[in-house]
Amino acid sequence: MRLIVIISTFLCAMVTIPTFAQFTITEDFRGGGSPDIIIGDDAYLTSGIDDPVNAGWLRLTSATGNQKGYAYINKSFPSTLGVLVDFEYTMWRDIADNSYHGADGFSVFLFDAMYGPSNFSLGAYGGSLGYANSTQTNPDTPGLTGGYIGIGFDAYGNFVRASEGKNGGSTGLSPNSIVLRGRTTSTNPSDPNTNKYLEGITILNNGNIVDALNQQGDPEDNVIDYNTVTSSRPSHSTFYRRVQIDLRPTTTGSYRIMIRWATTQGGAFTPLMDYVTNEVPPALLKLGFAASTGGGYNNHEIRNILVTTPGNLRVNKLVDKDIIRSVPGNGNENQIEYKLEIVNDTPANLSAINIEDKLTDVNGVALPQGSFIITQISADANFTTGTVNLPSPSGTSPITTGSFSGSVGLPANTSGIITVKGYLNNYIPEGNSLKNTVEVESTEITDEDLENNTATVNTPVIAEEIDLTLQKETVNACLDATAGNTFEVNVVNMGVLSAGYKRTGWSSSNNKQRIVVVKDVPSGYTYNDNATPGGFNTSITSIGGNQRWTKVVETNTPSIGSTRYIYIARGASNSDQELQGFGTVMPYPIRYTITPPAGVTSYTDKISVEYRGPNGRYAYDGGIIEDPVNLHNNEVETLLETLNAPTVSDDIVYYCQGQVAQPLTAQASSSNTLLWYTAEGGSALNNAPIPNTTVAATTSYYVSQTNGNCESELTQIDVIVLEEPTAGSITGAQTICKGKIPNQILNESIGTGFGTLSYLWEYSTDNGNTWNTISGVTTASYQPQKVYTTTLYRRITIAENTEGYSCQSAPTMPVQINVKNCTVITNPMLPSKAKK
């Protein structure tokens, strides 16, 4: 029998912040995205297309007419504790749109997590912004499948409007509005209850907020969108919008929805809307975005999403540049400013929040001494006076390690900003990316949700000269021994100079550089590159044809039995070509599938790029001419292996109700990392979950392992919290003579609980200060032996399940047996003396 003891009374000086399910989802949309991001219609990621690689945005629509686009995160999160959604957006155009002044806007929506790629459909576009229904499309369009709440950032003013079959709203256009529409109640677009208008505000140019139904917005104001035509995205100082949507559970199980925004980076948030729904959310939710254009249009762009639980200590990180240079010294090109936003969203005043901030390469390896120089660290006035304990670097006395630690204090329900300024000093981190990570913690609270205590931001580093690297993507990074693994590879120039090259057609006078991709395939591996768009030219002397690459195959090189595939960039025309710098991607990929021989469970796939000069043995063999300091990133390796699910010592873990729980454990193989989940298809946690034991229930958790590329199947762990038994009551208080046997202490009411019940009896001879177990007694009543001093007795109920796990009740009220000294001392009669 395993006994799980409940300590029912304890003293603790810490504040406990209870959580039932931890989660944090982050997606910056700066790079190539994640397989968990479902992007559709005209939406795309601008990384390497309109922006440098790893410095992009999610562009829902471009600034052209009649566009529509959406994206949603195909990871679920629980609704029980509420949801905080935090993101940046920008809305701008580089072409005038006649008299529309920008349109239409975008929606943010929460929907039932039971819907995904196989059964998910957007609502109508146009004024419905991809969320609401419409009876003016052909055919009519119902609202978003499983839609719970849709929040429209309505530049043109049609999401507010009761038009196109939408239920409720204004009679006319209401530009520059933020609007809530409700649940999708039916697949019938004409249902009068679907996607109903709930609440709306219009923001005027002077900052005043009015009811959206009043239709007072001016479409020419720079409020929801930026209405000055500009050739490039407006800078943060010109137009900046960061939105927080804070949904807190009410006592009725619905949500209080609070919307606020900041219009300067790191600036204070302005409250915009506070609305209480009467709709209870689904148990699990997902988050998405959609946008549309018509006769009027904008680039609708989203970045830096955070979805997490409110009501705890958390941290966020902002950066002022999308790219930096690797030049020496302290100049504008390589300076960067980070803002560490620390939020104490708890009822406790915290006097010491510990901070660890570090700069690393993309793999988390610390930067060499002197490669990043911190010249300033400052804290704003929101931190508690006298609690700021941070380093004070300067230009003459900087921090040269790229890392620092310290502490600050924050009042309850307050946020503060720490600003860190510095510069990258003539160094290119691995992966051409500068990674900045901050962690916070406080020992003054029990912060059970540690998922949002870490924040990371990556900034691409542009090298000097020409710097070629490869962008390599795969749908499945786990080894597929049957169908093989398919990769798509693009060439990227992370330098400041353009890489010129000549369309293949070698001759002695063809004195031009070449961009060459080299792939070595070991003996026994099956290799197929037929899926490459446009195919290949196979003659190095040929000029014509539409192929973008010439392929040359060499056998037995670089080792006996291997095959080398050499791909020479041809470009789109016969004229000289250029691959622009600053993170530009060559727009035509190489796509190949590789399958290992039978029995192989792990291998590393490698592919490299070279920039070669003219006059070599072949058109591709003229010697590498890329600057040697930029050659560290020319080869990309991907580890492919078959990963089994991690092992656990117990797939069922028992706790008694109210018992202090420990983090769940599992065993990963090799150097792999564990990923924990609170739901299948949910978001991975940063930490092993700590089960909640306040309620008797069964909760399933899931764990996988990953090598950074491949993730295994899940192992399920069920945590069963057993209900606390009741003690019942006993009777039999009495007074006896010392050394006598008292009457039996009787069961007055039996204890209750799960499984098989038994009892444990205890006694105390020091008025309840210490208790001793009476061994061998398990009955509901108890017959004490001879008692020599006043003694207290109490009973505890033990409930035991069929697996042998037990829980104890709290003890009964004690019964006291008083003991008195009953010995009677008498004086014998003395004989009298007769008088003589």
C-alpha positions in Angstrom: 0.0 0.0 0.0 1.3 3.5 -0.9 0.2 6.2 1.5 -0.1 9.7 0.2 -0.2 12.1 3.1 -2.0 15.4 3.0 -0.6 18.3 5.1 -3.8 20.1 5.7 -2.4 23.1 7.6 0.8 25.0 6.9 2.3 28.5 7.1 3.6 30.2 4.0 4.8 33.7 3.5 4.5 33.5 -0.3 1.6 34.5 -2.5 0.3 31.7 -4.6 -0.9 32.3 -8.2 -3.0 29.3 -9.1 -3.1 28.0 -12.7 -4.9 25.1 -14.3 -3.1 25.0 -17.6 0.1 26.7 -18.6 0.6 27.9 -22.2 2.5 30.4 -24.2 2.5 30.7 -28.0 4.9 33.0 -29.7 5.4 33.6 -33.4 7.3 36.6 -34.8 6.5 35.9 -38.5 10.0 37.3 -39.3 11.3 34.2 -41.0 10.0 31.2 -42.9 7.2 30.5 -40.5 6.3 27.2 -38.7 4.4 24.1 -39.9 1.9 25.1 -37.3 1.0 28.3 -39.1 -1.6 27.8 -41.7 -1.5 30.5 -44.4 -4.1 30.8 -47.1 -5.4 32.8 -50.1 -3.2 35.9 -50.8 -1.4 35.9 -47.5 2.4 35.2 -47.4 5.5 35.8 -45.3 7.6 38.7 -46.6 10.9 37.3 -45.4 13.4 37.1 -48.3 10.8 38.5 -50.7 9.8 42.1 -49.7 12.1 42.1 -46.7 15.6 40.6 -45.8 15.6 37.0 -44.7 14.4 36.7 -41.1 13.3 40.3 -41.0 9.8 40.0 -42.4 6.1 40.2 -41.6 3.0 38.2 -42.2 1.4 40.1 -45.1 -2.3 39.2 -45.1 -2.9 41.3 -48.3 -0.8 43.4 -50.6 -1.8 47.0 -51.4 -3.8 46.0 -54.5 -7.5 45.7 -55.2 -9.6 42.6 -54.4 -7.1 40.8 -52.2 -7.9 38.4 -49.4 -5.7 36.5 -47.0 -5.7 34.7 -43.7 -3.4 32.8 -41.3 -4.1 30.9 -38.1 -2.0 29.1 -35.5 -2.9 25.5 -35.6 -2.1 25.0 -31.9 -4.8 25.0 -29.3 -4.7 26.6 -25.8 -7.1 26.4 -22.9 -9.6 29.1 -22.2 -10.1 28.4 -18.5 -7.8 31.0 -17.1 -8.3 33.6 -19.8 -6.2 34.7 -22.8 -3.8 37.5 -23.5 -3.2 38.2 -27.2 -0.4 40.7 -27.9 0.8 41.6 -31.5 2.1 44.4 -33.7 0.5 45.4 -36.9 1.0 48.0 -39.6 -1.4 49.0 -42.4 0.0 51.1 -45.3 0.2 51.4 -49.1 2.6 52.5 -51.7 0.0 53.3 -54.3 -2.9 55.8 -54.1 -6.3 54.2 -54.0 -8.5 57.0 -55.4 -11.0 58.1 -52.9 -11.1 55.1 -50.6 -8.2 56.1 -48.3 -7.3 52.5 -47.5 -9.5 49.4 -47.1 -10.8 47.2 -45.8 -9.0 46.2 -42.6 -8.2 43.0 -40.8 -9.8 40.8 -38.1 -8.4 38.9 -35.2 -10.5 35.9 -34.2 -10.6 33.2 -31.6 -12.3 30.0 -32.6 -13.1 26.5 -31.4 -9.9 24.4 -31.5 -11.8 21.4 -32.8 -11.5 23.0 -36.2 -8.3 22.8 -38.3 -7.0 22.2 -41.8 -9.5 19.5 -42.7 -12.7 21.3 -41.5 -11.8 25.0 -41.2 -13.4 27.7 -43.4 -13.1 31.5 -43.3 -16.1 33.8 -43.2 -16.8 36.2 -46.0 -14.2 38.7 -47.1 -15.0 42.4 -48.0 -16.7 44.1 -45.1 -16.9 40.8 -43.2 -13.0 40.8 -42.9 -12.9 37.0 -43.2 -14.9 36.5 -39.9 -18.5 37.4 -40.3 -21.2 36.0 -42.6 -22.5 37.5 -45.9 -25.6 37.1 -48.0 -24.2 39.1 -50.9 -21.6 36.6 -52.1 -22.2 33.8 -54.6 -23.0 31.5 -52.9 -23.8 33.1 -49.5 -21.0 32.6 -47.0 -21.5 31.6 -43.3 -19.3 33.0 -40.6 -15.9 31.5 -39.6 -16.3 27.9 -38.6 -16.4 27.6 -34.8 -16.0 31.4 -34.5 -16.2 32.5 -30.9 -15.2 36.2 -31.1 -14.1 38.4 -34.1 -12.4 41.7 -33.5 -12.3 43.9 -36.6 -9.7 46.7 -37.1 -11.9 48.4 -39.5 -10.2 51.1 -41.6 -12.9 51.5 -44.2 -15.9 51.1 -41.8 -17.8 48.2 -43.2 -17.2 45.6 -40.5 -19.3 47.9 -38.2 -22.0 48.2 -40.7 -25.3 46.2 -40.9 -24.8 45.4 -44.5 -24.2 42.4 -46.8 -26.3 40.3 -44.4 -24.3 41.0 -41.3 -26.4 41.1 -38.1 -26.5 44.4 -36.3 -24.3 47.5 -36.6 -24.4 51.0 -38.0 -26.5 52.1 -40.9 -23.5 53.6 -42.8 -19.7 53.5 -43.0 -17.8 54.0 -39.7 -14.1 54.3 -40.6 -11.3 53.9 -38.0 -13.3 51.6 -35.8 -12.6 48.6 -33.6 -15.5 46.3 -33.5 -16.5 43.0 -31.7 -18.8 40.5 -33.5 -20.0 37.4 -31.8 -20.2 33.6 -32.2 -20.9 31.8 -35.4 -24.1 30.1 -34.4 -25.0 28.4 -37.6 -23.8 27.3 -41.1 -26.8 29.2 -42.4 -25.5 32.7 -43.6 -29.1 34.1 -43.0 -29.2 33.0 -39.3 -30.2 36.2 -37.5 -28.0 35.3 -34.5 -24.7 34.5 -36.2 -21.8 36.9 -35.8 -23.9 39.6 -34.2 -22.6 43.1 -33.6 -21.6 43.3 -30.0 -19.7 46.5 -29.4 -17.7 49.0 -31.3 -15.6 52.2 -30.9 -14.3 54.8 -33.3 -11.0 56.5 -32.6 -10.9 60.1 -33.8 -7.7 61.8 -34.9 -7.5 63.8 -31.6 -7.5 60.5 -29.7 -11.1 60.8 -28.5 -13.1 57.5 -28.5 -16.8 57.5 -29.6 -19.4 54.9 -30.2 -18.8 53.3 -33.6 -22.6 53.5 -34.3 -22.3 57.3 -34.5 -20.3 57.0 -37.8 -18.0 59.9 -36.9 -14.7 58.5 -38.2 -12.7 60.2 -41.0 -11.1 57.7 -43.4 -8.3 60.2 -44.1 -7.0 60.2 -40.5 -3.9 58.2 -39.6 -5.6 56.1 -36.9 -6.3 52.4 -37.8 -4.2 52.7 -40.9 -1.5 55.0 -42.3 -2.9 57.1 -45.0 0.1 58.8 -46.4 1.3 57.0 -49.6 4.8 55.8 -49.0 7.3 53.9 -51.1 8.3 51.7 -48.1 6.8 50.5 -44.8 6.5 53.4 -42.3 9.1 53.3 -39.6 8.1 52.8 -35.9 8.6 56.5 -35.3 6.1 57.3 -38.1 3.4 54.8 -37.5 3.4 52.1 -34.8 0.6 50.0 -33.5 0.8 47.3 -30.8 -2.4 45.7 -29.6 -3.3 43.7 -26.5 -6.6 41.8 -26.3 -7.1 40.7 -22.7 -9.8 38.2 -22.1 -10.5 37.4 -18.4 -13.1 34.8 -17.2 -16.1 36.1 -15.3 -18.0 34.4 -12.5 -20.5 33.1 -15.0 -17.8 31.5 -17.2 -18.0 34.1 -20.0 -15.2 36.6 -20.8 -14.6 40.2 -20.0 -12.8 41.5 -23.1 -10.4 44.5 -22.7 -8.6 46.0 -25.8 -5.8 48.4 -25.6 -3.0 49.6 -27.8 0.3 51.4 -27.8 1.2 53.9 -30.6 4.9 54.1 -29.8 7.3 51.2 -29.3 7.7 50.6 -25.6 5.1 53.3 -24.9 2.2 53.1 -22.5 -1.0 51.3 -23.5 -4.2 53.3 -24.0 -7.5 51.4 -23.0 -9.9 51.3 -25.9 -12.7 48.9 -25.1 -14.1 47.0 -22.1 -16.9 44.6 -22.9 -18.4 41.5 -21.1 -19.8 38.8 -23.3 -22.6 36.5 -22.3 -21.1 33.6 -24.2 -19.0 30.9 -22.5 -15.9 30.1 -24.7 -15.0 26.6 -25.9 -12.6 24.7 -23.6 -9.8 24.9 -26.2 -9.3 27.8 -28.6 -7.1 28.8 -31.6 -6.1 32.2 -32.9 -6.2 33.6 -36.4 -6.1 36.7 -38.6 -7.7 37.7 -41.9 -7.8 40.8 -44.1 -9.3 42.0 -47.3 -9.2 44.8 -49.9 -11.6 46.0 -52.6 -11.6 49.2 -54.5 -9.5 50.6 -51.6 -6.5 48.7 -50.4 -3.6 48.5 -47.9 -0.7 46.2 -47.0 -2.2 44.5 -43.9 0.8 43.1 -41.9 1.1 41.3 -38.6 4.2 40.5 -36.5 5.4 39.5 -33.0 2.4 37.5 -31.7 2.3 36.5 -28.0 -0.6 34.3 -26.8 -0.4 33.5 -23.1 -2.2 33.4 -19.7 -2.8 36.7 -18.0 -2.5 37.3 -14.3 1.2 36.4 -13.7 4.7 37.6 -13.9 5.9 37.8 -17.6 8.4 39.5 -19.9 8.4 40.7 -23.5 11.3 41.9 -25.6 11.2 44.6 -28.3 14.0 45.7 -30.7 14.3 48.8 -32.8 15.9 47.4 -35.9 15.0 44.7 -38.4 18.6 44.2 -39.5 22.1 45.3 -38.3 25.5 45.3 -40.0 28.7 43.7 -38.9 31.0 46.7 -39.3 33.6 47.6 -36.7 33.2 50.3 -34.2 30.1 52.1 -32.9 28.1 53.5 -35.8 24.5 53.7 -36.9 24.6 50.5 -39.0 25.5 48.2 -36.1 23.8 50.0 -33.2 20.8 48.3 -31.7 18.3 49.1 -28.9 16.4 46.4 -26.9 13.5 47.1 -24.6 12.8 44.6 -21.8 9.1 44.9 -20.9 8.5 43.3 -17.5 4.9 42.9 -16.4 3.7 42.2 -12.8 0.2 41.2 -13.6 -0.4 39.9 -10.0 -1.9 41.4 -6.8 1.4 41.3 -5.1 3.9 44.1 -4.8 7.3 42.6 -5.9 10.5 44.1 -4.6 13.0 41.8 -6.3 12.4 40.5 -9.8 15.6 38.8 -10.9 16.7 39.4 -14.5 19.1 37.5 -16.7 19.8 39.0 -20.2 22.2 37.5 -22.7 23.2 37.8 -26.4 24.1 34.7 -28.3 24.3 33.3 -31.8 21.2 31.4 -33.3 22.3 28.2 -31.5 22.4 29.8 -28.1 26.2 30.0 -27.9 27.6 33.0 -26.0 29.2 35.7 -28.1 33.0 36.1 -27.8 34.4 38.7 -25.5 34.2 42.2 -27.2 31.9 41.1 -30.1 28.9 43.0 -28.6 29.4 46.1 -26.5 26.6 47.3 -24.1 26.9 51.0 -23.6 23.7 51.8 -21.7 21.1 50.2 -19.4 18.3 52.3 -18.0 15.0 51.7 -16.2 11.8 53.8 -16.4 10.0 55.3 -13.5 7.4 52.6 -13.1 9.8 50.4 -11.2 9.6 50.7 -7.4 11.9 53.4 -6.0 15.0 52.0 -4.5 14.7 48.5 -6.0 16.5 49.0 -9.3 19.7 47.0 -9.1 21.2 47.0 -12.6 24.7 47.6 -14.1 25.5 51.1 -15.3 27.7 50.7 -18.4 28.8 53.7 -20.5 30.7 54.4 -23.6 34.0 54.6 -21.7 33.1 51.7 -19.3 31.0 49.3 -21.3 29.9 45.7 -20.8 31.9 43.6 -23.3 30.4 40.2 -22.6 27.0 40.9 -24.2 25.2 39.7 -21.1 24.1 41.2 -17.7 22.0 40.4 -14.7 20.2 42.4 -12.0 16.9 42.9 -10.3 14.0 45.4 -10.1 10.8 45.8 -8.1 7.4 46.4 -9.5 4.1 47.3 -7.8 1.1 45.1 -8.3 -0.6 45.2 -11.8 2.2 47.4 -13.2 4.7 47.1 -16.1 8.1 48.7 -16.6 10.6 49.0 -19.4 14.4 48.4 -19.2 16.2 49.9 -22.2 19.5 48.3 -23.3 21.7 50.0 -25.9 24.8 48.6 -27.6 26.5 47.6 -30.9 27.8 44.6 -32.7 31.5 45.0 -33.1 32.9 43.6 -36.4 31.4 40.1 -35.8 29.0 37.7 -37.6 27.2 35.3 -35.3 26.6 31.8 -36.4 23.5 31.7 -38.6 23.8 35.4 -39.4 21.5 36.1 -36.5 21.9 38.0 -33.2 19.8 36.3 -30.5 18.8 38.2 -27.4 17.1 36.3 -24.6 15.8 37.6 -21.3 14.5 35.6 -18.3 12.8 36.9 -15.2 11.7 35.2 -11.9 10.7 36.2 -8.4 11.0 34.2 -5.2 8.3 36.4 -3.6 5.5 34.6 -5.4 4.7 31.1 -6.5 4.5 31.7 -10.2 3.1 28.4 -11.5 3.0 29.7 -15.1 6.6 30.0 -16.1 5.9 29.8 -19.8 6.0 33.5 -20.3 9.0 34.3 -18.1 11.3 34.1 -21.1 11.4 36.2 -24.2 13.6 36.1 -27.3 14.2 38.2 -30.3 16.4 37.4 -33.3 17.9 40.1 -35.5 19.6 39.2 -38.9 23.2 40.3 -39.2 24.3 41.6 -42.7 27.9 40.8 -43.5 30.2 43.1 -45.5 31.0 42.2 -49.0 29.1 39.2 -50.5 27.9 36.5 -48.1 26.1 33.5 -49.6 24.1 31.1 -47.5 21.3 28.6 -48.0 17.7 28.7 -46.8 16.6 25.1 -46.4 13.1 24.0 -45.6 11.4 20.6 -45.2 7.9 19.6 -44.2 9.0 16.6 -42.1 12.4 16.7 -40.5 12.0 13.2 -39.0 13.6 10.4 -41.1 11.1 8.8 -43.5 12.8 5.6 -44.6 10.0 4.8 -47.0 9.1 7.9 -48.9 12.3 9.8 -48.2 12.6 13.4 -47.0 12.1 16.3 -49.3 14.0 19.6 -49.0 13.6 22.9 -50.8 16.8 25.0 -50.9 17.1 28.7 -51.9 20.3 30.7 -52.2 20.4 33.8 -50.0 22.9 36.7 -50.1 23.4 38.0 -46.5 26.1 40.5 -47.6 25.8 44.2 -48.5 27.0 43.7 -52.1 25.2 42.1 -54.9 26.5 38.8 -56.2 26.8 39.0 -60.0 26.8 35.9 -62.1 26.5 34.8 -65.7 23.9 32.6 -67.3 25.6 29.3 -68.0 27.3 29.1 -71.5 30.9 28.6 -70.8 33.6 29.8 -73.1 37.1 31.3 -72.7 35.7 34.8 -73.1 32.8 34.2 -70.7 34.7 35.8 -67.9 32.0 35.9 -65.2 31.4 34.6 -61.7 29.2 31.7 -60.8 26.8 30.8 -58.0 27.1 27.1 -57.4 25.2 24.7 -55.1 26.9 21.4 -54.3 25.2 18.3 -53.0 27.1 15.1 -52.2 25.0 11.9 -52.0 26.6 8.9 -50.2 26.6 5.4 -51.8 23.4 3.5 -51.2 21.2 6.6 -50.8 18.4 7.3 -53.3 18.4 10.8 -54.6 15.7 12.5 -56.8 15.7 16.2 -57.8 13.0 15.9 -60.5 10.6 18.1 -58.4 12.7 21.2 -58.9 10.5 23.8 -60.6 11.5 24.1 -64.3 13.9 21.2 -64.3 17.6 21.5 -65.3 19.8 22.2 -68.2 22.5 19.6 -68.3 25.0 21.3 -70.7 27.5 23.8 -69.3 27.9 25.3 -72.8 24.3 25.9 -73.4 22.8 29.4 -73.2 19.2 29.0 -74.2 16.3 27.3 -72.4 14.0 28.3 -69.6 15.8 26.3 -66.9 17.1 28.3 -64.0 19.9 25.8 -63.1 22.5 23.8 -65.0 23.1 20.4 -63.4 26.4 18.5 -63.6 26.8 15.1 -62.1 30.2 13.7 -61.0 30.6 10.2 -59.6 33.1 8.8 -57.0 33.8 12.2 -55.6 34.7 13.4 -53.1 34.9 9.7 -51.9 34.6 6.4 -53.7 31.0 5.5 -54.2 29.5 8.9 -53.6 27.9 11.1 -56.2 28.3 14.9 -56.4 25.4 17.0 -57.9 26.6 20.5 -58.9 23.9 23.1 -59.7 25.1 26.3 -61.5 22.7 29.2 -61.4 21.5 30.3 -64.8 19.1 33.1 -64.0 16.0 34.2 -65.8 17.6 35.5 -69.0 20.8 35.3 -71.1 22.1 38.6 -69.8 24.2 39.0 -66.7 22.4 38.3 -63.4 22.6 39.7 -59.9 21.5 38.4 -56.5 20.9 41.5 -54.5 22.3 41.7 -51.0 20.7 42.5 -47.6 19.1 39.1 -47.2 17.7 38.7 -50.7 16.6 35.2 -51.7 17.1 33.8 -55.2 13.6 33.3 -56.4 14.0 29.8 -57.9 14.7 26.8 -55.5 16.3 23.4 -55.9 14.0 20.7 -54.6 15.2 17.1 -53.9 14.1 14.0 -52.0 16.7 11.7 -50.4 16.0 8.2 -49.0 18.6 6.2 -46.9 19.3 2.5 -47.4 17.5 0.0 -45.3 18.5 -0.1 -41.7 19.6 3.5 -41.4 17.9 5.3 -38.5 19.9 8.5 -38.5 21.9 10.6 -40.9 22.9 14.2 -41.5 21.9 15.8 -44.8 24.3 18.4 -46.1 24.3 20.9 -48.9 26.5 23.9 -49.6 26.8 27.0 -51.8 29.9 28.5 -53.3 30.7 31.8 -55.1 33.3 31.0 -57.8 35.4 33.1 -60.1 35.9 32.8 -63.8 38.4 30.8 -66.0 38.2 27.6 -64.1 38.4 24.0 -65.5 34.6 24.2 -65.9 32.2 27.1 -65.6 31.8 26.2 -62.0 35.4 25.6 -61.1 37.2 29.0 -61.1 38.1 29.1 -57.4 36.0 30.4 -54.4 36.1 34.2 -54.3 33.8 34.9 -51.4 35.5 36.7 -48.5 37.0 34.1 -46.2 35.3 35.6 -43.1 31.9 35.0 -44.8 32.5 31.3 -45.5 31.3 30.0 -42.1 27.7 29.8 -43.2 28.0 28.3 -46.7 27.0 24.7 -45.6 23.7 23.8 -44.1 23.3 20.5 -42.2 20.0 18.9 -41.2 20.0 15.9 -38.7 17.4 13.3 -39.8 16.6 10.5 -37.4 13.8 8.3 -36.2 12.8 9.4 -32.8 10.9 7.1 -30.4 8.5 8.7 -27.9 10.2 9.4 -24.6 10.0 6.9 -21.7 8.2 7.6 -18.4 8.5 5.8 -15.1 4.8 5.9 -14.6 2.1 6.7 -17.2 -0.4 7.1 -14.4 0.5 9.5 -11.5 -1.6 9.7 -8.4 -2.0 12.6 -6.0 -4.3 13.2 -3.2 -6.5 16.3 -3.4 -4.6 19.3 -2.1 -1.2 17.6 -2.1 1.7 19.6 -3.3 2.6 18.4 -6.8 5.9 18.1 -8.4 6.8 18.7 -12.1 6.2 15.7 -14.3 9.2 13.8 -15.5 10.2 11.8 -18.6 13.4 10.5 -20.1 14.7 11.8 -23.4 17.3 9.8 -25.3 20.8 11.2 -26.2 20.9 15.0 -26.1 17.3 15.4 -27.2 15.0 17.9 -25.5 11.6 17.1 -24.0 8.5 19.0 -25.2 5.5 19.0 -22.9 1.8 19.6 -23.8 -1.5 20.0 -21.9 -3.5 18.9 -25.0 -2.8 16.9 -28.2 -2.3 19.5 -30.9 -1.7 22.2 -28.4 1.2 24.5 -27.8 4.5 23.1 -26.4 5.4 24.3 -22.9 8.8 25.7 -22.0 8.7 23.8 -18.7 7.5 20.5 -17.4 3.9 21.0 -16.1 3.1 21.0 -12.4 -0.3 19.3 -12.0 -3.1 21.1 -10.3 -4.4 19.1 -7.3 -7.1 21.4 -5.9 -9.8 19.5 -7.7 -10.4 15.8 -7.8 -10.1 14.9 -11.5 -8.1 13.0 -14.2 -5.9 15.2 -16.4 -3.9 14.0 -19.4 -0.5 15.5 -20.2 1.7 14.6 -23.2 5.4 14.6 -23.8 7.6 14.2 -26.9 11.3 14.6 -27.6 13.0 16.6 -30.3 16.5 17.0 -31.7 15.7 20.6 -32.8 14.4 19.4 -36.2 12.5 16.2 -35.7 9.8 15.6 -33.0 8.8 12.2 -31.8 5.3 10.9 -31.2 3.7 11.7 -27.9 3.7 9.8 -24.6 0.6 10.3 -22.5 0.7 10.7 -18.8 -2.6 10.7 -16.8 -2.6 12.5 -13.5 -5.3 11.3 -11.2 -6.2 13.5 -8.3 -8.0 11.4 -5.7 -10.8 13.0 -3.7 -10.0 13.7 -0.1 -11.9 11.4 2.2 -14.1 12.7 5.0 -13.3 11.9 8.6 -16.8 11.3 10.0 -17.0 11.8 13.7 -16.5 10.0 17.0 -18.0 10.2 20.5 -17.1 9.0 24.0 -15.6 11.9 26.1 -15.5 10.7 29.8 -13.7 11.0 33.1 -12.1 7.9 34.7 -9.9 7.0 37.6 -6.2 6.7 36.9 -5.2 3.3 35.6 -8.7 2.3 34.7 -10.0 1.1 31.3 -12.3 3.7 29.8 -15.5 3.0 27.9 -15.2 2.5 24.2 -14.8 5.5 21.9 -17.6 5.0 19.5 -18.2 5.8 15.8 -20.8 8.6 15.6 -20.7 8.8 11.8 -18.5 6.9 9.4 -15.9 8.5 7.1 -16.5 8.5 3.4 -14.2 8.2 0.4 -13.3 6.2 -2.7 -12.4 2.5 -2.8 -11.9 0.5 0.4 -12.1 2.5 3.7 -10.2 1.9 6.9 -9.2 4.0 9.9 -6.1 5.2 11.6 -6.2 6.2 15.3 -3.9 8.6 17.1 -3.5 9.8 20.7 -1.9 12.8 22.4 -1.0 13.2 26.1 0.2 16.8 25.7 -3.1 18.5 24.8 -2.6 17.9 21.0 0.9 19.3 20.5 2.2 15.9 19.4 0.2 12.9 18.2 1.2 9.2 18.2 -0.2 6.4 16.0 -2.0 3.5 17.7 -0.7 0.6 15.8 -2.9 -2.3 14.6 -6.2 -0.5 15.0 -8.3 0.0 11.8 -11.9 -0.2 13.1 -14.4 2.7 13.2 -14.6 2.5 17.0 -11.8 2.0 19.5 -11.4 0.5 22.9 -8.5 2.1 24.8 -6.4 0.2 27.3 -5.7 1.4 30.8 -5.2 5.2 30.8 -3.0 6.9 33.4 -3.1 10.5 32.2 -5.6 12.8 30.5 -5.5 11.8 26.8 -7.0 13.0 23.5 -8.0 10.5 20.8 -8.9 11.1 17.1 -9.6 9.1 14.0 -8.5 9.5 10.4 -10.2 7.9 7.4 -8.0 6.1 4.9 -9.4 5.5 1.4 -7.5 3.0 -0.9 -8.2 2.3 -4.6 -7.7 -1.0 -6.4 -4.2 0.0 -7.4 -3.2 0.3 -3.8 -3.0 4.1 -3.6 -4.3 5.7 -0.5 -5.4 9.1 0.7 -6.1 10.3 4.3 -8.8 12.5 5.5 -8.3 15.3 8.0 -8.7 14.0 11.5 -11.9 14.1 13.5 -12.5 16.4 16.3 -10.6 14.8 19.2 -12.4 13.0 22.1 -10.8 13.6 25.6 -10.6 11.1 28.4 -10.0 13.0 31.6 -8.0 11.1 34.3 -8.4 11.8 38.1 -6.7 10.3 41.1 -9.3 8.3 42.9 -7.2 7.0 45.9 -8.8 7.8 49.3 -6.4 8.4 52.2 -8.1 7.9 55.7 -6.6 8.4 59.3 -7.0 5.2 61.5 -8.7 5.7 64.8 -6.2 5.8 67.6 -7.1 3.9 70.8 -8.1 6.3 73.7 -6.3 6.2 77.0 -8.5 5.7 80.1 -7.9 8.0 83.0 -6.7 6.2 85.9 
